[in-house]
Structure formats: C-alpha cells, structure tokens
Amino acid sequence: MLTGWYRRFSHKCLIFPVIQLNRAQKLEYAALLEEQIRRNKANRLSNRYARLYPWQRRFIAATKTHRACALIAANQVGKSELGRVVDAYHLTGDYPDDWEGERFDFPPLWWLLGYSGEKTRDLLQAHIFGRLKNQELEGGLIPKERIVDYIAMQGTTGACREVRVRHKTGGISVCQIWSYSQGQHAIMGDVVDGYHIDEEPEDQEIVPQVMTRTLNGNRGKGGFGMITMTPENGKTELVCKFMDEPTDGMYLQTATWDDAPHLDEDAKRQILSFYPAYQRDMRSRGVPLMGAGLIFEQDQAEITCPRFEIPQHWFLINGMDFGWDHPQAHIQLAIDPDTSCIYVVQAWKKSKKQPWEAWQSVKTWALDVPTAWPSDGNQHKQQLGKQDAVQQKALYEEAGWEMLDEQASWPDGGNGVETGLMQLNNLMGTGLFKIFSDLYEVVEEVREYHRKPLKATPSISVIVKVKDDLIDAIRYAYMMARFAEQKAEIIKRSLPDEDERDYHVRQYSVGAGGY
C-alpha cells in the first residue's frame, strides 16, 4: 500500500515532499520509480498508437486492402514513426482493438530496409528495438522482455542484421534488416510476409525485388508492405508508378507540414527559408509535382478552414460520382449567398458499396438535399441478386438521395471538365472556395490532382485520372449550383413527414456531422 507522501507526486511531474524521508520510504520511492519506468516502456507502443493522427490511421487501414502502400510525404510529419508503429505491431501481434489494417495471426518474417547500416540502426532499429547496450537490446516500441535474441550486422557498430521477437501467439517473429548498399542481389530468393521500406533507394530495382519476395508470403495469401518516403530523388520511376499509373493493390497517400500539428509555425517558416527555392515544395509538401504539373497550386492553409455550423440562410447541394472498383464519392457544398464563397462541408467515398450501403453512411447530411450526378447515371447496371438492369440514377433515388432530374451540366448544356477545373482554381486563388479542414481525403485529392505529359507527344499534358473521385463529385455539384436550395427550406419541407423527435435529430449542427 502506498504511503501518504507519495500522493505528492504526479505521474508527469514529480513534486518533492517537504518532509524528510527515512530509509524505508526512500527504498519504496526508488522501487516505485523503477516500476513506473518499466510500465512506461511496456506501454510505449500503445501510447504512441493513441497519438496517431487521423491520416496516419487511414494509411494503416489501407494495408488491409492493398499489397503495396506508399506514404510520400514532407519531412518530419511522422511518416517513419508511423511505419515503425506498424512494424512493432506486426512483430508482436498485440494489435489494438480499433486496428483497421492487415493483421498477422502468426509470427511473420518482416523486412526493414533503409539507406545504410547506420541509417537502419538510427532510424529504425533504435526506435523499434532500442540500442545495443552491454550486448543486449534496450527495448523501444517493442519492450526488452519481448526481444528473444539478435544477430549483429557486420561492419556497422551497434547495428543488427536480424532481431527475433516473441509473438502474441507464443511463436517467434523474425525481423531482418537490410541496407540498400547491399544491393538487390542480397535479397533474392527469400519468401517474406511483409516489409517496410524507409526512404526510396536510388537503385530502382530494389523495390520490385522486395515486392516479389512477398508473392508467396502470408501463408500463401501473398504478403504486403509499405514505403515511407520524401521524394528527394524527384519524379522517379517508383514515384510515377504510384502517382500516375497505380495498378490494383497499390495505394498512395501524401502528407504535408499542414497535416502535422506538432510542428511549430515559426520553426516551419524559418526552416523553409533556409532551403533552396527548388527544394521548398518537396520538403514541406512532399509531392514532387509542384509547379506546372499541379492543377490546383494553392497552399493547403489557403483553401482550408475549421468546421463551423452552416447558417440557415445558406444554400446546400450534394454531388456524387458513381463507382465500384474505384470508389463512389459523395460530397456536399454549402454556398454563402452574402459572399458567394463555396465550402466543401461533407465528404464520403468507398469502393464496392451498393447504393443502400452508402446511404447509411451519408443520410444524416444528404437527406432531402438536391444531388448532382454524372452522365453515367443514365447507364443501366445489374442489381445485386436480380436479373433486371436499372439506371444507376434510379438505384440511388430508391436508396434515399434527392437526385436532380438531369445529369450535371453547365447552364449552356455543356459539361466540359476543363471549364470546371479552371473556375474552381480561380475560386481557390481568390479565397472563394474553402474545404473544411477535417475532410482529409478531399484535401489530399486536391493537392495531388495533376497532369502529366503524353509519352507520344510530351508537349501535350493530360489529367491523371487517379484519386479524383471526390473532385469529380465536387465538380458536378458546382456545375449544378444553380439548383442549390436554402438550408432552412430543406428542413421546412421535410417537417410534415417527420415527428418531433426526428425534427430535433435533424437540427443538430454540422459540427456533429449533420446539417
């Protein structure tokens, strides 16, 4: 039982007692401190997981459905740390209850790869397993007591070539650590369950070689892995593959300094000024497409704003983009009639979801709001479990959406894509287009949306149709903004058909996810 004087101590900040401690109390105090240190180390992984940002958790979730996930991000936003957290959970099997990513129910063979022995030691090993001290690993995200043994890396003091970890199942996970300086030939032949590549190798053959090693991994289901990097080598073959020509099973996510609240604003400004001008976008935004390649060139801070409650006199309109293998997307625009500023206030996208499934996710904010839709809404699709084919538009109307009578078009009847993009870009540049800052997927699509030159005719560039689902939905809603309806009228129109309870439910603020 703890003595009274211990209550003067906080778990974060120790306040020394004003009374003189006797020997027994000093011993008790020392034992308590040792126990606290031990528990802090044991809980280091779960504590770090609890502090992950939403965009980091979204990346983890992507590993469930994709074989190769790339986080191409700015410096110091937490990309390597995210990778280390994932590494530690796979090796221990101690996944948290809300883990949405891929899991191993057996001890995996996991690879870590970095520039050199020194880099893998300092950036990966030291954080995950701890440093070597007195021929033992001290423990890091993985506690010391879970580390069974290790094999030292030849030629690099304090570096490990292999670390063996006690898995939750009782078996032994094996983590092998490689440096790019060993070359692709060193990693040929093995069957691997998964990998974490930290920063891009200059040898463009290493990544495909690593991916090949996962073909028969994960007990024959095929392994998976992730790449965390800042694109310091420019628009390499690997970067182009993820950004311009992703195949099924590839996932790309980006992150900028604006996505990392732990970075100090003054420090960001001062450090950015030290970089050569040509490096600033790469260092702070992490995407090697800055300049002519981007369609929307504004900084993230210029086009985002905190969430707020939408006033009753503002106008609302929804937009949707159909999809199955690529996500279907749904958004809502709110228009301020006093300033003509347009806000993206709601967004949702998901692959392989039937209309009624999507409706369950968006109905709290999409109900009774006019909805713009693209031309393929007139196409006929086979209904799930039925033989007849119906228009997509009709399926979504049946599910609950208030679909506009006609497909999205400009007032003159046209539906030009470039017209919409040019107008949206102009609105962003003049401060008349904003995105609620918690709509991470919208922000990510906007900052990645770009053109690339045609291979046959490099002087001509085309829009890269990758991760553009929410942008398309925004464009359709913007095209049909003339049909937007006032929020107050939308609510008023629905009242006769709703009891008092439903009415109060629909009055909750946009801050809680509704109107």
N, C-alpha and C positions, 0 to 999 in steps of 0.2 A: 504494500500500500504506500502511495506517495506521501511524503511528509508535506506539511503545510507550506514550507518555504518554497517548494518547487512551483507553487502556483504563481509566484512572481516572475516566472519565465514564460516567454511566448515562444511558439514553435518557429517563428520567423526572426524575432529579435530578443535576445536574452537581456533581462534586466537584473543586474547583480543585486543580491539581497543585502540589506543593510546590517544584518546580524552576522556574527562570526560563526562559521561552520566548524563543527567538530569533525574528527577524522571519519566517523561513520557516514556523516552527511556528505562529505567530500567524495567518498567512495561511491555512495549512491548516485551523486550528481554525475560523476565520471561514467558510471555504468549507463545512466540514462542518456547521456550524450552519445555514447557509443551505439546504443540501441537506436537512437534517432538517426544517426548517420547510416546505420545498416538498413533501416527501413526506407530512408530516402533513396539509397542506392537501389534497393529492391524494387521501389516504385517508380524509378526514373523513367522507364518506358511508358507506363500508363499515364504518368504526369505529363510527359511530352506529347503523347497522343491527344490528351484532353485539350491541349493548347493549339492544335492544328487549326488553320483557317478553313473556311468552307471550301475554297478552291482546292486545297490540299486533299480534303476528304473526297472531293469529286474525282480527283485523279486516282485515288485508291479504289473508288467504286468502278472506275473504267477497267481496272485489271481483271474484273470478273468476266468481262465480255470481249476483251481484246488480248491478242497474243503479244503485241508489242506496243507499249505506251511510252510516248516521248513527252517530257516536260521541257520545253525550250523556253527559257526564262531569263530574266535580268539577273545581274549579280546580286547576291546577298538577300534574296527574297525568301529563302528557305527551301530551295529545291533539293539540295544534297541532304539536308536534315530530314526532309520528307522521305527520301529514298532510304536513309538509314533506319528510320522508324519501321518502314515496310520490311526491310531486311531482317530486323530483330524479331518482328512478329512471326515471320515465316520460319525462322530458325528455332524459335521457342515453341511455336504453336499456341501461345497464350493470347489468342485473338480476343479483343473486347467484344461485348455483346452487340454493339452497334457497328461492327466491322462489316462493310459492304463489298469489300474487294474479294479477290480469289483467296482461297484457303488451302492449306495442305493438311490432310488428316493423317499424315505420316511424316517421318523425318526426311526433309528434302536434301538434295545436293544443290547448293546455291552458289552462284559465282558473283564475285565482286571484281570490277575492272576499273583501273584508273591509269593516269599518265605514267607513273613510275612507282618503284617500291617506296620511295619517300612519300609520295602523294597518297598512295593507298594506305600507308601507315598513319599519316597525319589526318587525312580527311575521312577515311572510312573506318579502319581498324580501331583507332584510338577512341572514337565515339561509340562504336558498337560494342567492342570487347574490352576497351581500356588499353593502357600502355603496358609494356613488359617491364616488370619490376621484380628483381630477385628471382628471375626465371619463371615468373608467373604473370598472367594477365590480370590486371587490377579489377576488371569489370567496367562496363559502361552502360549503354542501354540494356544490355544483357548482363545480369548480375554475375559476379565472380563464381558463385556456387553452382551456376548452370553450365559453366565452361569446363569441359571434361579434360581436354588437352589441346596442344597446338604443335605445329611444325614451323620452325623458323624459316624465313626467306633468306637464301644465301646472298651475301653481298650488300644487304641493307640492314644496318644495326636497328634492332628493336622491331623489325617488321616480321609479320607472319605470312607464311605461304598457305597454311591451312589451319582452321580452327574448328574444333568439334564441340557441339553444344547438346546438352540434354534436352530432348524434345518433350512436350507435354505428354505424349503417348508412352514415354519411357525409353524410346529409341534414341539414336544419336544422329542429329543433323550435321552435315558436313558443309562448311563454308570454305571454298577455295578462292584465293585472292591472286589476281593476275595483273601485270602491268603491260601497257602497250609496247614497251621496249622489248618484250619477249617475242613479239611478232605473232602473226596469225597461226604459224605452224605449231606453236606451243600448245594451242588449244584445240587441235584437231583430234577427232576420234572419240571423245567422251560423250556420254549421254547425260544431259543436265536438266534438272527440273525447273530452274529459273535463274535469272541473272539481274544484276544492277550495274549498268554502265554509267560511270560518273564522269561527265565531260566527254566530248567527241574525240575519238582517235584520228590522227592525221591519216593513218592507213585506212582507207575506205573499205578494205576487205575484212577488217576485224569484226565489225558489227554483223554483216551477213554470216560470217563464220560462227559467231556466237549464237545467232538465231537458229542456225542449222543444228546446233548441238541440242536444242530443245525439242526437236522433231518427235522423238520417242520418249521424251521426259514425262513427268507427272503420271507415272504408271501407264504409259501408252496413250494417254489422252492428249499429249502434247503440252510442253511446258510454256512458260511465258516469261516476260521480263520488262524492264523499264530502263529508259535512258533519261538522265537528268543532266542538262547542259545549258550553257550560254553559248550562242553561236559565234564564237571568236574566230572561227575559220571561214566565216562568210556563208554564202549560199552554196554549201557543198552538195554532193550527190545525196547524202543522207538527209539533209535538211529539205532539199527539194522533194525527196520521196515522201516525207511526212506531210509537207505543206501543200504540194501541188498534185501529187499522184498517189494518194494513200490507197492501199488495197484493203480488202476485207480483213479485219483483225488488227488494223493499225489505228492508233489513237494519238492525237496531238492535243496538247494543252499548252497555253502560254501564261506567263505571269510577269507583271511589271512592278516597278517600285511602288506604284499606287496600290498594289494588292498586298503590300507588306506594311501594316500599321506600326510594326516595331521599329521601322526606320525613321529617324528624326528628320524633320523637314529641312532644318537649317543645314544639317550634315549632308543631306542629298543635294541641296543647292550648291554647297561649297565644293563637294567632291566632284559633282558633274562638271563644274567649271574647270577642273584640273585636267579632265580628259581631252584629248584631241577631238575636234569637232566631228570628225568622221566616226568616232567611237561612241559618241554620247547616246545615240538611239539604241545601239546594241547593248551598252552597259546598263541603261536604265529601263529599257523596254523589252530587250531580249529577243526581238524579231529582226532578222537580217533583211527585211524587205522595205525598210524605211526609204522615203523619197518617192520616186516615180511609181514604184510598184504598188504602193498602197492606194486604195480608193478613198478611204476616209483618213486624213492625215492629222486630225486634231489630237491633242494630248487627252488622255483619259480623264484627267481632272477637269478639262474644259467642257466635257459633254455629259458628266455625271452629276447627280445631286442626291442628297439624302431623301429617304422616303417621307412623304407627308400625306395628310388626308386631302382627298380631292374635293374641292368645293362643290356645292350642289348645282351651281350655275355653269360649271364646265361641261364640255361635251365629251362623250365616250364613243369609241368604235373599236371593235375587235378585228384582228386579221389572222388568217390561218394559211398554212401551207401543208398540203397532204403529203403523206409519206408512209412507207412500211419498212423497207430495209434501211433507207435513210430516214431520219426522224420526221414525224409530223410535228408541226410547230404552231403554237398559239400565242398571240400577244394581245395586249390592249393599249391603245393610245388614249391619252387624256389631253384635250385641247383647251387652253386658256383663251376665252374669247376676248379678253381685255388686251392681251399682248400678242396673241396668235402663236404663242410658244407651244410646242408639241412635246409631250412627255411619254416615254415608254414606261408604263406603270405596272404591268404584269407580263409574265412570260412563262412558257412551259414547253418542253419538247421531249419526245421519247420515241424510240423505234419499236416496231412490232406491237403496236397497240390499236385495238379496234376503237371505232368512234365512241362507243358507250364507255369503254375503259378510260379514254382520255377525258370524257365529260365528267367523270367522277373526280378528276383532279382539278378541273378548271371551273366547275359550275358555280363556285362561290363568288367568282368575279365575272364570269362570262354570261350569266343568266340574263336574258332579255336585252342584251346589248347587240346592236346590229353588227353583223360579221361579214367582212370582205373575204372572198375566196378566189383562187386562180382558175384558169380556163379548164384545167384537167378535172374540175369538179363536175363537168358535164360528161366525163368519161364513165363508162359502166364498169363496175367491179363486182366480182363474185362475192356474195355474202358468205360469211363463215357458217358452215354447216348447211347451206342452202344451195339449190341448183340454179336459181334465177339470179340474174345480174341487175343491179340497180345503179343509178347515178350516185357518185360519191356525195354530191350535194344533198341528196335525199337522205342518205345514211346519217349525215351529220345533223340534218334537221330533225330526224327521228330521235337522235340521241339527246337533243336539247338546245342546239345552237339556233339563234335567230339569224338565219342566213339571208343576206340580201338577195333580191330577185335575180340580179345579173352578175356575171363574173366581173372581177376587178378590171377597171379601165379608166382612162383619163376622160375628162368631160367631152373631148372631141371623138371619143370612141376608140382611140388607140391604146396600146398597152406597152409602149416602149420601156425597156429596162433602163437604158442609159439616161433617159429623161428623169426617172425617179431617183437614180443614184446621184445625178448632178444636183437636183433640187435638195435632196437630203444633205448632201455635202455642204451646200450653200447655207442651209439652215443651221447646221452644226457650227460652221465658221462664224455665223452672226449671233450665236447664243440662243437660237430659237428652236433648238432640238436638244432635249435632255433625256437621259436614261437614269432611272432610279439605281443608285449605286449598288444595291444588293442583288440586282439581276445580273449575276456574274456571267452567265452564258451569253447574254446579249452583248455585254461589254466585250467579251472575248471574241465573239464573231465579228464585231465592228472593227476591232483593232487588227484582226488577221485578214480581213477581206482585201484581196489584192488581185492584180493582173500579172500575167506572165507572157513573154513573147512567144509567138508561134515558132516552132522549130524550123518549118519550111520558109517562113517569112519573118525573121527576127524584128523587122521594123514595125510589125503589127502585133499588138498585145490583146489578149482576151482575158475575160474574168475567169478566175479559177473557181469552179463550182464545187467547193468543198466547205463544209461547215457554214452554210449560208441559209439554213432553214428559217431561223428567226428573222434574219434580214429580209428574206423574201416575204415573210408574213407581215413585217413592218411596212414594206413597200406596198403590198396590196391594201393594207389599211390606210396608208397615206393617200394612195390613189383614189380611194373612195371616201375620203374625209368629208366630202360634201354631204354624206348621208349620216354623219355622226349625230347622235341625239343627246340632249341635255340630261345629265345625271338625275336631276330632280324629276324629269318627265318619265324616265325609265322606271324609277321607283314608284311614282304615282300610278303609272299604267298597270303595274302588277298588283297593286293593293287589293282590288276587288276579289281577286282569286287567292288571296292569302289570308290566313288567320293572323291574329295579333302577334302570336309567337314568331311566326315566320317573318313578319314585318320587322320585328326587332332584330332578328338574326341578320337580316339583310341591311340593317343600318350600321353594322359595325364598320369601323374606319378602315381605310386602305392600309393603315399601319398593321392591322391584324390579318390582312390578306383578302379583304372584301372590297366593296366599292371604295 
